[in-house]
Structure formats: C-alpha cells, structure tokens
Amino acid sequence: MMESDLLIPVGSNDELISSMDVTKKKAHIFSKEGQPRGVLHRAFSFFLFDDQNRMLVTKRASSKITFPGVWTNTCCSHPLQKMKPEEVDDPLEEKNSIEFRYDGVKHAARRKLRHELGIDPIHIPHEHIQFITKFHYWAADTLNYGTDNPPWGEHEVDYILFFKHKGSEPIPVLPCEDEVEDYRYVTQDEFKDMLKDIPAKNWSPWFRGILDRGLWQWWDDLDHGTLTGKHSNNDVIFFDPPKEYYASFNNDPSHNRQTGVLNAASV
C-alpha cells in the first residue's frame, strides 16, 4: 500500500493539488535535501465514543513504519484518490455550507475502521459522523529513527471526526494485528490516568496536538452540541510539533508553515 495508495496532496489552506500523484511512501519520506517535512497531504483522525461517552483509544502496531507502538485516537489514516465511493472532498464546495459534510473523508473513515479494527460500517452510520475542524501539523519520527536523519514522518491536514454509538450493545471490535496492537475504552478519569502513566513520547504527535487544542472541550460537550456542530469550523489550524519530533535538519531557520507544501505552480 505504501507504493500503490495515492494520497491527496493539498496546499496549506487544504486546497486540492490535482496535478500530481503522490504515493503514501513519497508523502512520508523525510530527508535533509528536498523533503525535510515530507509532502503535505490530507488525513483524518476519528474519535469513537460508546453510549457511556467512553473514548476508544488504540495502540499502533509495532510493525507500522511511522510512529509504531504509540497510543493514539481510535483510527488515523488517509482518504485516497480513485476510490469508490469517492473520498476526495473539495473544500470550496463546503466553504459556504451551513453544515460541513465532507462525505469523502467520512467514506475513508468507515473503510479504515473496517480494515484496522474490524468494525462493520453498519455500526457507523455515515450521516452521524460529525466533522469538527482541521489541523495542519508535521512531525519527524525521531522516537524510532533518531534525530540525525529519520527517514519517515508525518505532514498532514488532519480532519477531526467524532462519532458516538447510541446502542447499549458494544460495537464488535476485531483489530488487525498489522495495524492495532491494543485498544481500550476509557472514561475521562481513566484517560487522565493513562496520560500520567504513559510517557508523552508514547502518544502520537497528532493526538497530543489535538488534546491540547480542543479535545477536552469537545468531549465535555459531546451530548450538548459537539455532535450537532457546535464546535465545527472550516479553519485549518497550524501547529509545530513538540521539539522532540524535530530532526536535526528541521532546525533550519528558513523552514516555515510552507515547508513541504506543494502548490500548483511547483508541480
């Protein structure tokens, strides 16, 4: 899939760069010369809550290439080009919408929930997935490959998606061992205990960023507006990662938000 999956390259405002095919491998390569932050592409972070408002967190498989063995949200992956149903959204079509549908990325989330966690899409009705916002972040995988020349990293416009299961019977979860090593549903107090017990470096950098930029509020308001769009917006919010995710070549003072971002004129 690293060579065959075609990701969706985007500009810093999430505009589509349609003139270039970018494989999953190409987008995630970090290098001192040419790609110090990989290639900016579209992704999603899906948050699943049960009927008791417990959040499903997962531990990424140790065999994954980027950020293996770290804890994170329920499911993190990418919408792809050339999929059926279509997974490529055009933000221009959502710009003046009362509600942000983003049907494509929701199709991708349901596809990957089945692949990674064995969750049948019948349990995740498309129309009940709530888009929240987008984050633009990057991070070199220094935890696994060191700071001198880590070959892999992430650089994404990450769509945040929330979903609450209303049924009293739990959703069956059958994780794929190549994707998910462990999982658990946690209350807010149990999650706080996990954060105390598990070092910060053992959580994914995107999840740490989301945690610091709205997760607690969205979780608190889950039944009082989050799931009906109270906190939803179409902004693209940028953040740099904590310093431990900087490769040595990421300390170049000329680097900025546009580093690793394609534009139509450059392809």
C-alpha positions in Angstrom: 0.0 0.0 0.0 2.9 2.3 0.5 3.6 2.3 -3.2 0.1 1.9 -4.6 -2.1 4.1 -2.3 -2.5 7.6 -3.9 -2.8 10.2 -1.2 -4.5 13.6 -1.7 -1.8 16.4 -1.8 -3.1 19.8 -0.6 -2.0 23.3 -0.1 -1.7 25.0 3.3 -5.4 26.0 3.2 -6.4 22.4 2.2 -6.8 23.3 -1.4 -6.5 20.4 -3.8 -3.3 19.9 -5.8 -4.8 17.9 -8.6 -1.8 18.0 -11.0 0.4 15.5 -9.1 0.0 11.9 -7.9 1.7 11.3 -4.5 2.0 7.8 -3.2 1.8 7.0 0.5 5.6 6.3 0.5 6.5 9.5 -1.2 4.5 11.7 1.1 6.0 10.2 4.3 9.7 10.3 3.3 11.7 12.9 5.3 15.1 13.9 4.0 17.6 16.8 4.6 17.7 17.5 0.9 14.4 18.1 -0.8 11.8 16.8 1.7 12.6 17.9 5.2 8.9 17.7 6.1 7.7 15.2 3.5 4.7 16.3 1.4 1.6 17.8 2.9 -1.4 15.6 2.3 -4.9 15.0 3.7 -5.6 12.7 6.6 -8.3 12.1 9.3 -8.4 11.3 13.0 -11.5 9.5 14.0 -12.8 9.5 17.6 -15.3 6.8 18.6 -17.3 7.1 21.8 -19.6 4.5 23.3 -23.0 5.0 24.9 -21.3 5.9 28.2 -19.2 8.6 26.5 -16.1 6.5 26.9 -13.5 7.1 24.2 -11.9 4.2 22.2 -8.1 4.7 22.2 -5.7 2.4 20.3 -2.1 1.4 20.3 -0.5 1.3 16.9 1.1 -2.0 15.8 4.9 -2.3 16.3 5.2 -3.2 12.7 3.9 0.1 11.3 6.5 2.2 9.5 5.6 5.6 11.0 5.2 6.0 14.8 4.8 2.3 15.6 3.8 1.3 19.1 2.4 4.6 20.2 -1.1 5.2 21.7 -3.5 7.4 19.8 -7.1 8.1 19.0 -9.5 5.4 17.6 -8.4 5.4 13.9 -5.9 7.6 12.0 -5.4 7.3 8.2 -5.9 8.9 4.8 -8.6 9.4 2.3 -7.4 8.2 -1.1 -7.7 9.1 -4.7 -9.5 6.8 -7.2 -11.7 5.1 -4.6 -15.4 4.1 -4.8 -17.3 5.7 -3.1 -15.3 8.9 -3.8 -13.0 10.1 -1.0 -11.7 13.3 -2.4 -13.6 16.3 -1.0 -13.4 19.9 -2.4 -13.3 22.4 0.4 -14.5 25.1 -1.9 -17.9 23.3 -2.1 -18.1 23.4 1.7 -17.0 27.0 2.2 -20.5 28.5 2.3 -22.3 25.5 3.7 -24.3 25.7 6.8 -23.0 22.2 7.8 -19.7 20.8 6.7 -20.4 17.4 5.2 -17.1 16.2 3.9 -18.6 13.0 2.7 -15.4 11.7 1.1 -13.3 11.7 4.3 -16.2 10.0 6.1 -16.2 7.3 3.5 -12.5 6.9 4.1 -13.0 6.7 7.9 -15.6 3.9 7.6 -13.3 2.0 5.2 -10.4 2.2 7.6 -12.4 1.4 10.7 -13.3 -1.9 9.0 -9.7 -2.5 7.9 -7.9 -1.6 11.2 -10.5 -2.5 13.8 -12.9 -4.9 12.1 -15.8 -2.5 12.7 -18.6 -3.1 10.2 -19.7 0.2 8.6 -23.3 -0.7 9.6 -22.3 0.4 13.1 -21.0 3.8 11.9 -23.9 5.5 10.0 -22.3 8.0 7.6 -24.8 10.7 8.5 -24.0 10.5 12.2 -20.3 11.2 11.8 -19.6 14.8 12.9 -16.8 16.8 11.3 -15.1 19.2 13.9 -12.2 21.0 12.3 -8.8 20.6 10.6 -5.3 20.7 11.9 -2.1 21.2 9.8 0.9 19.7 11.6 4.1 17.9 10.8 6.4 15.6 12.9 9.6 13.6 12.1 9.6 10.1 13.6 12.6 10.7 15.8 11.4 8.4 18.5 12.1 5.3 16.3 14.8 6.6 13.9 16.7 9.2 15.9 17.2 12.9 15.2 20.2 12.7 12.8 18.4 11.5 9.7 15.0 10.0 10.3 13.6 8.7 7.0 10.0 8.9 7.9 7.5 11.4 9.3 4.0 12.9 9.0 2.8 16.1 7.4 -0.9 16.3 7.2 -4.0 18.4 7.1 -5.9 16.3 9.6 -9.7 16.2 9.6 -11.1 15.6 13.1 -14.2 13.3 13.1 -16.4 12.4 16.1 -18.9 9.6 16.4 -21.0 8.3 19.3 -22.5 4.9 19.3 -26.0 5.1 20.8 -26.7 1.4 21.2 -26.4 -0.4 24.5 -24.7 -3.3 22.9 -21.0 -2.5 22.3 -19.7 -2.4 18.7 -17.7 -5.5 17.9 -14.0 -4.8 17.6 -11.7 -7.3 15.8 -8.4 -5.5 15.4 -6.0 -6.2 12.5 -2.7 -7.2 14.1 -0.7 -5.4 11.5 -2.5 -2.1 12.4 -3.5 -2.2 16.1 -1.6 -3.8 19.0 -4.0 -2.9 21.8 -7.2 -0.9 22.4 -9.4 0.2 25.3 -12.5 2.3 26.1 -11.7 5.0 28.7 -13.6 7.5 30.7 -12.1 10.9 31.1 -10.6 10.0 34.5 -9.2 6.7 33.1 -7.7 8.6 30.2 -6.1 11.1 32.6 -4.5 8.2 34.5 -3.2 6.8 31.1 -1.6 10.2 30.4 0.1 10.1 33.8 1.3 6.5 33.4 2.4 6.5 29.8 5.2 8.9 28.8 4.2 11.7 26.4 6.6 10.4 23.8 4.5 7.2 23.7 1.5 9.1 22.3 1.2 10.1 18.7 2.3 13.7 18.0 -1.0 14.5 16.2 -3.0 13.2 19.1 -1.0 15.3 21.5 -1.7 18.3 19.4 -5.4 17.6 19.2 -5.5 17.0 23.0 -4.1 20.5 23.6 -6.4 22.2 21.1 -9.9 21.2 21.9 -10.4 17.5 22.7 -11.3 18.1 26.3 -14.0 20.7 25.5 -15.4 18.6 22.6 -15.6 15.5 24.9 -17.3 17.5 27.7 -19.9 18.8 25.2 -20.4 15.5 23.4 -24.1 15.4 24.2 -24.6 19.2 24.4 -23.5 20.4 20.9 -20.3 18.7 19.7 -22.3 16.0 17.8 -24.6 18.6 16.2 -21.9 21.1 15.0 -21.5 23.5 18.0 -17.7 23.4 17.7 -17.4 22.7 14.0 -15.5 25.1 11.7 -13.7 25.0 8.4 -10.5 26.6 9.6 -7.1 25.0 9.0 -5.2 25.4 12.3 -1.4 25.0 12.1 0.9 23.8 14.8 4.5 22.7 15.0 5.2 19.6 17.0 7.0 19.4 20.3 10.7 19.8 19.9 11.4 16.1 20.4 9.8 15.5 17.0 12.4 17.7 15.2 15.0 16.0 13.1 18.4 17.9 13.1 17.6 19.2 9.6 14.2 20.6 10.9 16.0 23.2 12.9 16.8 25.2 9.7 15.6 28.8 10.5 14.3 29.2 6.9 11.6 26.5 7.5 8.1 27.7 8.0 4.5 26.7 7.5 5.0 26.4 3.7 7.9 23.9 4.0 6.8 20.7 2.4 3.7 22.2 1.0 3.1 21.8 -2.8 1.4 24.4 -4.9 0.0 24.3 -8.4 2.9 26.3 -9.8 5.6 23.9 -8.4 4.3 20.7 -9.9 
